[in-house]
Amino acid sequence: MRVIAFLNLKGGVAKTATTVNTAAILAGDYGMRVLVADADSQANTSEFLGMDAAPAGTLADLLRGQPDGGGLGKSCIMRSSLKGVDLLPADDTLMDLDLTKAEDGRLYTGCLKELAAYVGSLYDFMLIDCPPSFNGASAAALIAADEVIIPIKLDAFSLRGMGNLMRQIENMRRINPALRLGGLLPTMWYKSEQVKEAEEQLRSSGLPVYPHIRRTAKVDDMTFKQEPLTVSSPKSAACVDYRRFVRELLKEVPGRG
């Protein structure tokens, strides 16, 4: 099983849209078995994927727990609204854990790694939607992940924040030496000289960069319909681009960019 964390410390960069559309394309277009883990206390991914009103448990329960080989995590996995996609949901108690337990070390950040090992034979991919901050849930995601992909909006604030984010990822490699940077994914791209210059700056950084995802109102529309772009707007620019992104993801071409 390939474990991918979608991470950016800045909000509003399409992490959730990227996670759910990637899952939908992997499952719908390629017949992959996908587990989505929602690590954000806002639980937007869980809501989008049809979280049960009373799930058996959430990621917060795993973070509260103790090592058990992944059994508790498996009991928290539920079927999502998408065929071929299962969900480890989040809820707003993740925020309480971050506030009350992050400083005293009572969060079990190895929980997702244990879960990945426990269910690895059942899925082809585990996709983790990370919160826009570095906390216990983010740490758990990066400890479990094989790679991290950074959705990034091409603006000055996002570009300036890259240094801090890359330092955090490098620090996590001390715990998970196998963690690698899969690449940067420019999102909400539109025709503008400033955006083009920002993309060129990103590509000249030496970091791997995926082809961009074009901006479209269809991404906002899909959140109301609670359907991925492959269903709600399969011909939209963003859907075409996300399919291109997944093709690149499956190729694993070295030296991309």
KEKOLBA-178421 format. One record per residue (C-alpha): residue number from 1; residue in three letters; x, y, z. Coordinates in nm, 4 decimals. Example, Ala and Ser with C-alpha at 12.3 -4.5 7.8 and 13.67 -1.06 7.14 Angstrom:
BEGIN
resi->1 resn->Ala u->1.2300 v->-0.4500 w->0.7800;
resi->2 resn->Ser u->1.3670 v->-0.1060 w->0.7140;
# end
This chain:
BEGIN
resi->1 resn->Met u->0.0000 v->0.0000 w->0.0000;
resi->2 resn->Arg u->0.1254 v->0.3443 w->-0.0924;
resi->3 resn->Val u->0.0663 v->0.6076 w->0.1785;
resi->4 resn->Ile u->0.0457 v->0.9717 w->0.0680;
resi->5 resn->Ala u->-0.0029 v->1.2726 w->0.2952;
resi->6 resn->Phe u->-0.1433 v->1.5902 w->0.1405;
resi->7 resn->Leu u->0.0035 v->1.8694 w->0.3519;
resi->8 resn->Asn u->0.0353 v->2.2457 w->0.3572;
resi->9 resn->Leu u->0.0474 v->2.4661 w->0.6652;
resi->10 resn->Lys u->-0.1545 v->2.7277 w->0.4768;
resi->11 resn->Gly u->-0.5299 v->2.6879 w->0.4464;
resi->12 resn->Gly u->-0.7340 v->2.7391 w->0.1317;
resi->13 resn->Val u->-0.4953 v->2.5592 w->-0.1045;
resi->14 resn->Ala u->-0.7324 v->2.2769 w->-0.2085;
resi->15 resn->Lys u->-0.5979 v->1.9964 w->0.0110;
resi->16 resn->Thr u->-0.9419 v->1.8466 w->0.0632;
resi->17 resn->Ala u->-1.0455 v->1.8862 w->-0.3016;
resi->18 resn->Thr u->-0.7193 v->1.7214 w->-0.4024;
resi->19 resn->Thr u->-0.7633 v->1.4337 w->-0.1581;
resi->20 resn->Val u->-1.1213 v->1.3462 w->-0.2534;
resi->21 resn->Asn u->-1.0713 v->1.3871 w->-0.6279;
resi->22 resn->Thr u->-0.7521 v->1.1829 w->-0.6213;
resi->23 resn->Ala u->-0.9358 v->0.9096 w->-0.4311;
resi->24 resn->Ala u->-1.2289 v->0.9170 w->-0.6731;
resi->25 resn->Ile u->-1.0043 v->0.8931 w->-0.9790;
resi->26 resn->Leu u->-0.7856 v->0.6157 w->-0.8352;
resi->27 resn->Ala u->-1.0937 v->0.4107 w->-0.7451;
resi->28 resn->Gly u->-1.3218 v->0.5000 w->-1.0363;
resi->29 resn->Asp u->-1.0768 v->0.5163 w->-1.3264;
resi->30 resn->Tyr u->-0.8193 v->0.2588 w->-1.2162;
resi->31 resn->Gly u->-1.0089 v->0.0214 w->-0.9892;
resi->32 resn->Met u->-0.7758 v->0.0922 w->-0.6974;
resi->33 resn->Arg u->-0.8782 v->0.0210 w->-0.3400;
resi->34 resn->Val u->-0.8395 v->0.3472 w->-0.1481;
resi->35 resn->Leu u->-0.8475 v->0.4376 w->0.2198;
resi->36 resn->Val u->-0.8859 v->0.8074 w->0.2983;
resi->37 resn->Ala u->-0.7785 v->0.9213 w->0.6446;
resi->38 resn->Asp u->-0.9113 v->1.2601 w->0.7533;
resi->39 resn->Ala u->-0.6623 v->1.4262 w->0.9868;
resi->40 resn->Asp u->-0.8249 v->1.7723 w->0.9920;
resi->41 resn->Ser u->-1.0481 v->1.8704 w->1.2840;
resi->42 resn->Gln u->-1.2754 v->2.0573 w->1.0408;
resi->43 resn->Ala u->-1.3705 v->1.7117 w->0.9058;
resi->44 resn->Asn u->-1.4589 v->1.8459 w->0.5610;
resi->45 resn->Thr u->-1.3304 v->1.5314 w->0.3919;
resi->46 resn->Ser u->-1.5344 v->1.3141 w->0.6278;
resi->47 resn->Glu u->-1.8472 v->1.5172 w->0.5590;
resi->48 resn->Phe u->-1.7883 v->1.5048 w->0.1838;
resi->49 resn->Leu u->-1.7409 v->1.1284 w->0.1867;
resi->50 resn->Gly u->-2.0590 v->1.0693 w->0.3852;
resi->51 resn->Met u->-1.9390 v->1.0048 w->0.7388;
resi->52 resn->Asp u->-2.1895 v->0.8154 w->0.9493;
resi->53 resn->Ala u->-2.3551 v->1.0316 w->1.2134;
resi->54 resn->Ala u->-2.2243 v->0.7886 w->1.4758;
resi->55 resn->Pro u->-1.8999 v->0.6320 w->1.3482;
resi->56 resn->Ala u->-1.7383 v->0.3527 w->1.5484;
resi->57 resn->Gly u->-1.4473 v->0.5862 w->1.6101;
resi->58 resn->Thr u->-1.2364 v->0.8596 w->1.4573;
resi->59 resn->Leu u->-0.8713 v->0.9528 w->1.4204;
resi->60 resn->Ala u->-0.9014 v->1.1353 w->1.7521;
resi->61 resn->Asp u->-0.9721 v->0.8032 w->1.9220;
resi->62 resn->Leu u->-0.6587 v->0.6559 w->1.7673;
resi->63 resn->Leu u->-0.4479 v->0.9495 w->1.8847;
resi->64 resn->Arg u->-0.5869 v->0.9056 w->2.2365;
resi->65 resn->Gly u->-0.5072 v->0.5352 w->2.2364;
resi->66 resn->Gln u->-0.2078 v->0.3169 w->2.2951;
resi->67 resn->Pro u->-0.0223 v->0.0888 w->2.0536;
resi->68 resn->Asp u->-0.2472 v->-0.2064 w->1.9642;
resi->69 resn->Gly u->-0.1122 v->-0.3136 w->1.6278;
resi->70 resn->Gly u->-0.3764 v->-0.1220 w->1.4326;
resi->71 resn->Gly u->-0.6834 v->-0.3119 w->1.5499;
resi->72 resn->Leu u->-0.8612 v->-0.0073 w->1.6885;
resi->73 resn->Gly u->-0.7964 v->0.1847 w->1.3681;
resi->74 resn->Lys u->-0.9449 v->-0.0910 w->1.1539;
resi->75 resn->Ser u->-1.2634 v->-0.0868 w->1.3617;
resi->76 resn->Cys u->-1.2964 v->0.2884 w->1.2917;
resi->77 resn->Ile u->-1.2833 v->0.2491 w->0.9129;
resi->78 resn->Met u->-1.6178 v->0.2891 w->0.7387;
resi->79 resn->Arg u->-1.7425 v->0.2747 w->0.3833;
resi->80 resn->Ser u->-1.7613 v->0.6108 w->0.2101;
resi->81 resn->Ser u->-2.0137 v->0.7363 w->-0.0430;
resi->82 resn->Leu u->-1.7655 v->0.6535 w->-0.3228;
resi->83 resn->Lys u->-1.7336 v->0.3012 w->-0.4558;
resi->84 resn->Gly u->-1.3916 v->0.1605 w->-0.3790;
resi->85 resn->Val u->-1.3121 v->0.4262 w->-0.1184;
resi->86 resn->Asp u->-1.3191 v->0.3707 w->0.2586;
resi->87 resn->Leu u->-1.2856 v->0.6398 w->0.5228;
resi->88 resn->Leu u->-1.1132 v->0.6842 w->0.8559;
resi->89 resn->Pro u->-1.3111 v->0.9882 w->0.9709;
resi->90 resn->Ala u->-1.2209 v->1.2929 w->1.1756;
resi->91 resn->Asp u->-1.4271 v->1.5058 w->1.4080;
resi->92 resn->Asp u->-1.3844 v->1.8318 w->1.5960;
resi->93 resn->Thr u->-1.2395 v->1.6579 w->1.9027;
resi->94 resn->Leu u->-0.9096 v->1.6509 w->1.7143;
resi->95 resn->Met u->-0.8926 v->2.0220 w->1.7942;
resi->96 resn->Asp u->-0.9388 v->1.9497 w->2.1651;
resi->97 resn->Leu u->-0.6541 v->1.6983 w->2.1553;
resi->98 resn->Asp u->-0.4245 v->1.9494 w->1.9906;
resi->99 resn->Leu u->-0.5045 v->2.2067 w->2.2563;
resi->100 resn->Thr u->-0.4894 v->1.9837 w->2.5635;
resi->101 resn->Lys u->-0.2443 v->1.7034 w->2.4919;
resi->102 resn->Ala u->0.0035 v->1.8037 w->2.2255;
resi->103 resn->Glu u->0.2478 v->1.9596 w->2.4711;
resi->104 resn->Asp u->0.2654 v->1.6787 w->2.7256;
resi->105 resn->Gly u->0.3288 v->1.3961 w->2.4818;
resi->106 resn->Arg u->0.0076 v->1.2025 w->2.5428;
resi->107 resn->Leu u->-0.0797 v->1.1824 w->2.1727;
resi->108 resn->Tyr u->0.0013 v->0.8480 w->2.0145;
resi->109 resn->Thr u->0.1402 v->0.9725 w->1.6840;
resi->110 resn->Gly u->0.2344 v->0.6242 w->1.5654;
resi->111 resn->Cys u->-0.1329 v->0.5290 w->1.5265;
resi->112 resn->Leu u->-0.1610 v->0.5816 w->1.1501;
resi->113 resn->Lys u->0.1637 v->0.3971 w->1.0858;
resi->114 resn->Glu u->0.0313 v->0.0991 w->1.2800;
resi->115 resn->Leu u->-0.2973 v->0.1177 w->1.0920;
resi->116 resn->Ala u->-0.1205 v->0.1317 w->0.7561;
resi->117 resn->Ala u->0.0738 v->-0.1834 w->0.8434;
resi->118 resn->Tyr u->-0.2407 v->-0.3589 w->0.9690;
resi->119 resn->Val u->-0.4589 v->-0.2917 w->0.6624;
resi->120 resn->Gly u->-0.1851 v->-0.2653 w->0.4005;
resi->121 resn->Ser u->-0.2982 v->-0.5794 w->0.2184;
resi->122 resn->Leu u->-0.6549 v->-0.4476 w->0.1849;
resi->123 resn->Tyr u->-0.5801 v->-0.1240 w->-0.0021;
resi->124 resn->Asp u->-0.3629 v->0.0054 w->-0.2829;
resi->125 resn->Phe u->-0.3493 v->0.3614 w->-0.1499;
resi->126 resn->Met u->-0.3963 v->0.5433 w->0.1773;
resi->127 resn->Leu u->-0.4494 v->0.9175 w->0.1290;
resi->128 resn->Ile u->-0.4243 v->1.1446 w->0.4339;
resi->129 resn->Asp u->-0.5856 v->1.4892 w->0.4304;
resi->130 resn->Cys u->-0.3757 v->1.6914 w->0.6761;
resi->131 resn->Pro u->-0.4792 v->2.0032 w->0.8681;
resi->132 resn->Pro u->-0.3393 v->2.3500 w->0.7844;
resi->133 resn->Ser u->-0.1104 v->2.3417 w->1.0866;
resi->134 resn->Phe u->0.1641 v->2.1265 w->1.2294;
resi->135 resn->Asn u->0.0184 v->1.9317 w->1.5207;
resi->136 resn->Gly u->-0.0247 v->1.5770 w->1.6491;
resi->137 resn->Ala u->-0.2426 v->1.4713 w->1.3570;
resi->138 resn->Ser u->0.0068 v->1.6133 w->1.1059;
resi->139 resn->Ala u->0.2896 v->1.4334 w->1.2810;
resi->140 resn->Ala u->0.0949 v->1.1067 w->1.2747;
resi->141 resn->Ala u->0.0378 v->1.1507 w->0.9007;
resi->142 resn->Leu u->0.4046 v->1.2124 w->0.8229;
resi->143 resn->Ile u->0.5195 v->0.9244 w->1.0428;
resi->144 resn->Ala u->0.2907 v->0.6922 w->0.8447;
resi->145 resn->Ala u->0.3487 v->0.8337 w->0.4966;
resi->146 resn->Asp u->0.5776 v->0.7117 w->0.2230;
resi->147 resn->Glu u->0.5558 v->1.0512 w->0.0596;
resi->148 resn->Val u->0.4124 v->1.3963 w->0.1081;
resi->149 resn->Ile u->0.2493 v->1.5998 w->-0.1673;
resi->150 resn->Ile u->0.2073 v->1.9722 w->-0.1160;
resi->151 resn->Pro u->-0.0907 v->2.1393 w->-0.2821;
resi->152 resn->Ile u->0.0126 v->2.5024 w->-0.3197;
resi->153 resn->Lys u->-0.1634 v->2.8157 w->-0.4350;
resi->154 resn->Leu u->0.0653 v->3.0293 w->-0.6481;
resi->155 resn->Asp u->0.0740 v->3.3462 w->-0.4404;
resi->156 resn->Ala u->0.3466 v->3.5274 w->-0.2479;
resi->157 resn->Phe u->0.2308 v->3.4071 w->0.0954;
resi->158 resn->Ser u->0.2376 v->3.0421 w->-0.0079;
resi->159 resn->Leu u->0.5771 v->3.0685 w->-0.1727;
resi->160 resn->Arg u->0.7273 v->3.2421 w->0.1305;
resi->161 resn->Gly u->0.5837 v->2.9740 w->0.3611;
resi->162 resn->Met u->0.7526 v->2.6908 w->0.1732;
resi->163 resn->Gly u->1.0776 v->2.7212 w->0.3679;
resi->164 resn->Asn u->0.9094 v->2.6573 w->0.7027;
resi->165 resn->Leu u->0.7081 v->2.3674 w->0.5615;
resi->166 resn->Met u->1.0156 v->2.2017 w->0.4114;
resi->167 resn->Arg u->1.1942 v->2.2327 w->0.7482;
resi->168 resn->Gln u->0.9052 v->2.0585 w->0.9225;
resi->169 resn->Ile u->0.9146 v->1.7757 w->0.6675;
resi->170 resn->Glu u->1.2908 v->1.7434 w->0.7062;
resi->171 resn->Asn u->1.2520 v->1.7264 w->1.0850;
resi->172 resn->Met u->0.9991 v->1.4439 w->1.0477;
resi->173 resn->Arg u->1.2502 v->1.2452 w->0.8443;
resi->174 resn->Arg u->1.4395 v->1.1911 w->1.1692;
resi->175 resn->Ile u->1.1442 v->0.9800 w->1.2829;
resi->176 resn->Asn u->1.0454 v->0.8446 w->0.9404;
resi->177 resn->Pro u->1.3625 v->0.8300 w->0.7271;
resi->178 resn->Ala u->1.1639 v->0.6730 w->0.4395;
resi->179 resn->Leu u->0.9495 v->0.9850 w->0.3982;
resi->180 resn->Arg u->1.0085 v->1.1600 w->0.0671;
resi->181 resn->Leu u->0.8714 v->1.4663 w->-0.1054;
resi->182 resn->Gly u->0.6484 v->1.3400 w->-0.3847;
resi->183 resn->Gly u->0.6122 v->1.6879 w->-0.5278;
resi->184 resn->Leu u->0.4420 v->2.0246 w->-0.5200;
resi->185 resn->Leu u->0.0993 v->2.0497 w->-0.6822;
resi->186 resn->Pro u->0.0077 v->2.4039 w->-0.7957;
resi->187 resn->Thr u->-0.3673 v->2.4495 w->-0.7506;
resi->188 resn->Met u->-0.6224 v->2.7144 w->-0.8499;
resi->189 resn->Trp u->-0.4051 v->2.8130 w->-1.1457;
resi->190 resn->Tyr u->-0.5318 v->3.0830 w->-1.3829;
resi->191 resn->Lys u->-0.3886 v->3.2907 w->-1.6632;
resi->192 resn->Ser u->-0.1953 v->3.5737 w->-1.5063;
resi->193 resn->Glu u->0.1590 v->3.6960 w->-1.5506;
resi->194 resn->Gln u->0.2131 v->3.6861 w->-1.1753;
resi->195 resn->Val u->0.0826 v->3.3305 w->-1.1490;
resi->196 resn->Lys u->0.2996 v->3.2202 w->-1.4422;
resi->197 resn->Glu u->0.6047 v->3.3842 w->-1.2830;
resi->198 resn->Ala u->0.5279 v->3.2161 w->-0.9517;
resi->199 resn->Glu u->0.5002 v->2.8775 w->-1.1225;
resi->200 resn->Glu u->0.8302 v->2.9339 w->-1.3004;
resi->201 resn->Gln u->0.9894 v->3.0277 w->-0.9683;
resi->202 resn->Leu u->0.8566 v->2.7073 w->-0.8167;
resi->203 resn->Arg u->0.9863 v->2.4941 w->-1.1027;
resi->204 resn->Ser u->1.3296 v->2.6559 w->-1.0834;
resi->205 resn->Ser u->1.3580 v->2.5720 w->-0.7126;
resi->206 resn->Gly u->1.4888 v->2.2227 w->-0.7833;
resi->207 resn->Leu u->1.1889 v->2.0640 w->-0.6110;
resi->208 resn->Pro u->0.9644 v->1.8207 w->-0.8040;
resi->209 resn->Val u->0.6516 v->1.9944 w->-0.9349;
resi->210 resn->Tyr u->0.3404 v->1.8345 w->-1.0808;
resi->211 resn->Pro u->0.1413 v->1.9930 w->-1.3671;
resi->212 resn->His u->-0.0943 v->2.2581 w->-1.2282;
resi->213 resn->Ile u->-0.4656 v->2.2280 w->-1.1503;
resi->214 resn->Arg u->-0.6682 v->2.5037 w->-1.3153;
resi->215 resn->Arg u->-0.9070 v->2.7179 w->-1.1129;
resi->216 resn->Thr u->-1.2768 v->2.6571 w->-1.1730;
resi->217 resn->Ala u->-1.6003 v->2.7260 w->-0.9877;
resi->218 resn->Lys u->-1.6879 v->2.3603 w->-1.0394;
resi->219 resn->Val u->-1.4642 v->2.2721 w->-0.7429;
resi->220 resn->Asp u->-1.6834 v->2.4833 w->-0.5138;
resi->221 resn->Asp u->-1.9969 v->2.3414 w->-0.6760;
resi->222 resn->Met u->-1.8906 v->1.9850 w->-0.5998;
resi->223 resn->Thr u->-1.8839 v->2.0587 w->-0.2258;
resi->224 resn->Phe u->-2.2553 v->2.1437 w->-0.2338;
resi->225 resn->Lys u->-2.3377 v->1.8332 w->-0.4357;
resi->226 resn->Gln u->-2.0969 v->1.6200 w->-0.2290;
resi->227 resn->Glu u->-1.9827 v->1.4541 w->-0.5482;
resi->228 resn->Pro u->-1.6278 v->1.4435 w->-0.6867;
resi->229 resn->Leu u->-1.5559 v->1.6205 w->-1.0130;
resi->230 resn->Thr u->-1.5595 v->1.2873 w->-1.1959;
resi->231 resn->Val u->-1.9342 v->1.2796 w->-1.1219;
resi->232 resn->Ser u->-2.0384 v->1.6429 w->-1.0862;
resi->233 resn->Ser u->-1.8322 v->1.7941 w->-1.3688;
resi->234 resn->Pro u->-1.6170 v->1.5380 w->-1.5530;
resi->235 resn->Lys u->-1.5353 v->1.7736 w->-1.8416;
resi->236 resn->Ser u->-1.4306 v->2.0659 w->-1.6234;
resi->237 resn->Ala u->-1.0754 v->2.1961 w->-1.6455;
resi->238 resn->Ala u->-0.9991 v->2.0911 w->-1.2878;
resi->239 resn->Cys u->-1.1234 v->1.7357 w->-1.3448;
resi->240 resn->Val u->-0.9118 v->1.7041 w->-1.6602;
resi->241 resn->Asp u->-0.6135 v->1.8313 w->-1.4625;
resi->242 resn->Tyr u->-0.6720 v->1.6033 w->-1.1641;
resi->243 resn->Arg u->-0.6842 v->1.3054 w->-1.3972;
resi->244 resn->Arg u->-0.3535 v->1.4198 w->-1.5451;
resi->245 resn->Phe u->-0.2127 v->1.4523 w->-1.1926;
resi->246 resn->Val u->-0.3168 v->1.0959 w->-1.1046;
resi->247 resn->Arg u->-0.1578 v->0.9644 w->-1.4228;
resi->248 resn->Glu u->0.1667 v->1.1347 w->-1.3173;
resi->249 resn->Leu u->0.1250 v->0.9970 w->-0.9669;
resi->250 resn->Leu u->0.0966 v->0.6424 w->-1.0977;
resi->251 resn->Lys u->0.3940 v->0.6812 w->-1.3310;
resi->252 resn->Glu u->0.6277 v->0.7804 w->-1.0453;
resi->253 resn->Val u->0.8600 v->0.9483 w->-1.2945;
resi->254 resn->Pro u->1.1898 v->1.0502 w->-1.1267;
resi->255 resn->Gly u->1.3088 v->1.4049 w->-1.1751;
resi->256 resn->Arg u->0.9610 v->1.5339 w->-1.2521;
resi->257 resn->Gly u->0.9289 v->1.9075 w->-1.3106;
# end
